[in-house]
């Protein structure tokens, strides 16, 4: 919902001096909603403050406030007071209640919203919301992203400040610990027990022990790469090198109730960028150069093949894509979908892998 279409409150103001809203007022639970309401709008800070003050004013009076009381409190004209009540209804459609006196005088009040009484039950719920919001943002679905963000903000507003800060900090870390490192497509089935145990260890952070390829491993988990295959990113105690473990090959996993110190210099996003998908191979890491033919160049330009790619159109209309990564096999799997519409310019090893498999009879593009 965007309320910037409502005429400015200042147009009918009689006095610019007015007290600021109380931080501890009854409408505090609604304040966080303004991030979503004003997302992408041009509403000024002063107008936002006026609307917050009006929410305070209406919530503090059991029988609500009238247009005349709004005029007197905010020193505005009748028309501006009407615009302010319209804005209040738009901002808080569930909480605003309009009462009508026997003489037909309208009163606006903010009743307690049932949603505001909902509480977060553990940081897993906030993590799920934050993760979904991030995925929707990446996919460009802004409407759904904003709707989910507004729900998250209402739930967070119902929490005590200290609890909200703790949950936000934990969720931020968990969001960083789960990197999206591959393109949409099929994914291997992972045991729920394995996924939950790994998440518990990352959240700790605790040491993690599991069986992997007929050997027992003890590691310090730092994150999970999500893709067609999912990989645990972890290091052995006392070592600096991060290793990858396929989640579908992990068995007999358990959390060891022993804390470890995370590597504060480790960034999962930067780490994930070393690969095209989720598999990394240091021996393959290097410059990648693809060239798409003119007839598919515009379509290929819509794709983000790598977060740090460089795209450049050539004079003949073809498109060059360059980035630095490893994972030739996953690249070959993807390039197959483009048939003979793409050429591997570099490296030669990848060019040899796709040679002879570039079909010309596909009737659709990725």
N, C-alpha and C positions, 0 to 999 in steps of 0.2 A: 504494500500500500504506500503510495507516495502522496504527501500532503503539500508538496511545493506548489500545487496548482491553486491552493487557497490563497486569497489575497493577503498581503503582508499585514501583520497586526499593527505595525508602526503607523500606518496611514491615518488611523484615527486616534492616535495617542495624544493625551493632553499633558502628560507629565512623564518624562523618561525615567525619573528616579523611582525605583521600587526595590523592596527587599528581596534578597536572594532566597531560593527555596531551602528548607531545612534538610540536611542529609538524612536525619533520622525520621523524616515524616512518613505518614502512612503510605504515600505513593512511591516510596523508594523501590518497592518490589517491581514497579513498572518501568523505572528509569532506563534499565538496560535495553528495553525494547527500541529505544531511539536509534541505536546503531542500525537496526533493520529498517526502521521507518524512513530514516534519512539516507539510506544507502543509495548513492548515485544521485542525490538530490542537491539543490542549490540552497536549501533552507539555511538561514543564518543562525549563528550561535544565539543571538539575542532572542530570536523567535522560539528557538528550542527551549531556552530558559523560561520564557513566558508560558509555554505550554506545560512545562514541568510545574511551574508555580500554580497554574490553574488546576492541575491534577492534585497538588497538595491542598489547595483551597477547597476543592470539591470533596476530597476524601476526608478532610478534617471536620466537615459539618454533616451531622447525621441526616438532616433533611435536605442537604444539597445547597446549591447556590443559584440565585436568579440572575437574569441579565443585568438588572439594576445593581446588584451587589458586585458583579464583575466590573461594571462601569466604574463604580466607586473605588474598588480595590486596585484596579489597574489604570485608572484614569484614562479611559478610552471612550469612544463614542458607542452608541447602541449598535451600529452596523459592525464595528470592529468586535464588539462583544459577541455578536452572533457568529462572526467568522471564527472566533476562538472556540466557541462551543462546537461548531462544526468540526474543527480540527481535533478537539478532544474526543468526539465520537469516532472520528476516523482512526485516531491513534489507538484508542482502547475500546473497540467495538463490543467486546465481551463484558467489560467491567463497568462501562458507563450505563447508568440507569436514569431515565427522565421521569420525574414525578410531576404531577399536575395538581395544583391547589384547587379548592372549591371555586376560587375566583378566576380559574384557568391560567394562573401564573405558572410558568414552567420552572422546574428546579432540576439542576444537573448534579448527580452525585456519583462517586466511584464506590461500588460495592466490591466486596472481596470476591475475587475470581477463584472458582474451584481449582483451576489449573495452578494457581499460585501456591496452593497448599501441597502440591506434589513435591516429593523430595527425591533427590538422587540417592539410590541405594548402592553405594560403592562406586569406585572410579571406573569400573568396566562400562557402565552405562554412558558416562561422559565420553570415554574413549570411543565408543561406538558412534556416538553422535558426531564427535570431532572428525573421526575418520570418514564418515559418510559425507560430511560437509566438504571435506577436502577433495574427495573423489568427484562430487558434483561440481565443484569449482573447476577441476581439471577438465571435466567433460563439457564445460560450457553451459550447463543447465542452471542458469542463474536463478530462475524462478523457484525451482525446488530447493536450491541451495539456501536462498534467503528465507524460505518458509521453515526449513529445518533449523537454520541459525536462530530464528525468532523463538522457536520452541526451546532450543537449548538455553537461550538467554532468560526466558521466563522461569525455567527450572532452576537455573543458577541463582536468579534473583531471590528465590524462596529459601536459599541456604544462608546460614550465618556467614559473615564475611570471612572468618578464619577458615571454615570448612570449604568455602568456595575457592579460596586461594590455593588450598592444599590440593583439591581435586584438579584445578586448572594446571598446576605444576606437574602433577602426575600424568595427566592426559597429554600435556605437551611433550613430555619425554616419550611416552608410549607411541605418540603419533610419529615422532622422529625415528623411533625404533622399528617402525614398519614402513619400509620403502617400497614404492611401486616401481618395479624395475623392468617390466615387460609389457608387451602389447596385449590388447584384449584377445581372448581365445580360450581354448580348453585348459584345464588345470588338473593336476594330479589330486587324487583323493587323500586327504590327510586325516589321521585319527583325531577325534575331538579331544581325547585324553592327552595326546602329544601336544596339540596346539595350546590347550589350556595350561599344561605344565610349563611349557616354554614361556608363555606369557607371564605366568606367576614368577618365574625366575628372572625375567627381564625387569619386571616391575620392582623386584626386591631392592637392589639387584642381588640375586643369590647365585652361587655356583650351581651348575647343572651337570648331572651325570646320566649317561645313556649308552646303549649298545649301538655300534655303528660298524657295519661290515665285519662282523665277527670279532670286534674289539670293543673294550670299554673305554669311553672318553669322559674326561672331566674338564669342563670348559667354563669360561666367563662369557655369557651371552651378551651381545651388544645390539642385535637387531635381527630382523627377518626380511629377506628379499622376496617379494611376491611376484609370481609370473606363472608361466606354463608349469614350471617346477618351482617349488618354494625352498629357499635355502636359509638355514640358520647361520648368521654371521657371528663368530665367536673366536676367542683365542684361548690357548692353554695358559693356566696360571704361571706367571713369571715370564711369559713370552709377549712379544709386541705384534707379531704377524697375525692378521686376521685370516681365519680359515672358513670355508663354506661346507655345510653339511646338509644334504638333501633331507627334507623333513619326512618324505615318504620312506626313507631308509632308516630312520631313527626308531629305536625300540627300547623297551624297558627304561623309560625316561623317569627321572626323579629329581626333585629340587633338594639340594643340600643346603640346610639352613645355616649358611655361612656367607656373610657379606663379602663383596669384593669392590674395589674401586674402579669405576668406569674410566675409560680413556677419554678425557674431556676434549682431546684434540681430534677424536674420531667423528667424522660426519658421514652418516649413512648415505645421504644423497650423493656426495662426492664419490664415495666408495662405489655406489651403484652405477655411476656414470662411466666406470671403467669397463662396463660390459654393455653389449647391445641389448641383451635380455637379462637373464639372471645368472647365467654361467660366466665365470671369469677364468681366463687363462693368461698368465703373465707372458707366456711365449708368443701369444697372438696379439698382444696389445700394441696398437700402432695406428697410423693414418688409414682411414677408410675413404674411398672415393667412388661414388656411383654416378652414372649419367643416365637420366631418363629421356626417352625420345620425345620430340616435340608434341606428338599426338596425346601423350599422357602427362606432360610436364605440369599442366595446371592441376591435375588431380594429385600428382605426387607432391606438389607444393602445399597441399592441404594437410599433409602428414607431418607429424613430428617423429622422425625416426630415432632421434637421440636428443636429450635435453640441451646439448651443447653443439648441435649441428650448425653448419653454415650452408646456406642455399644460394645458388647464383644461376640466373638464367643466362644462356649463351645466345649469340647472335642468330643462330639457326632455330631458336625456340626451345632447345633442349634445356634440361635442368640438371645442374651438378649439385650433389649433396656430399658434404665432407664432414667428418667427425673423427674423433680418436676413441677407440674402444677395442675390446676383444670379443670373442664369441662368434667365430666364423660359421659354425654349424647352425646356430640360431639365425644368423644373417641369411644363410643359404635357404633355410626353411621359409623365411619371409620373402626373399627375392623370387622364389619359385612362383608366388602368386602373381607376379608382374609379367610372367612369361618372357617374351623377347623384347619387352618394352624398356628394359633396363640393362645397362652394361656395367660390369665391375671394372673400373679403371685401375684400382689399386685396393688391396695387395694382389699380386699374381696368384698366391695360394688360394684365395677366395674365388678368383676368376676361374681357376681350374676346377673348383668344387661345383660351380654352377654351369660350367661348359657342357653342352649337350643336353641340358635339362630345361632350356628356355623355350617353352612351347609358344606357338603362334595361333592356337585355336581356342584360347580363352575368350568367352563372349562377355566377360565382365571384369572389372578391375577391383582391387581391394577397397 
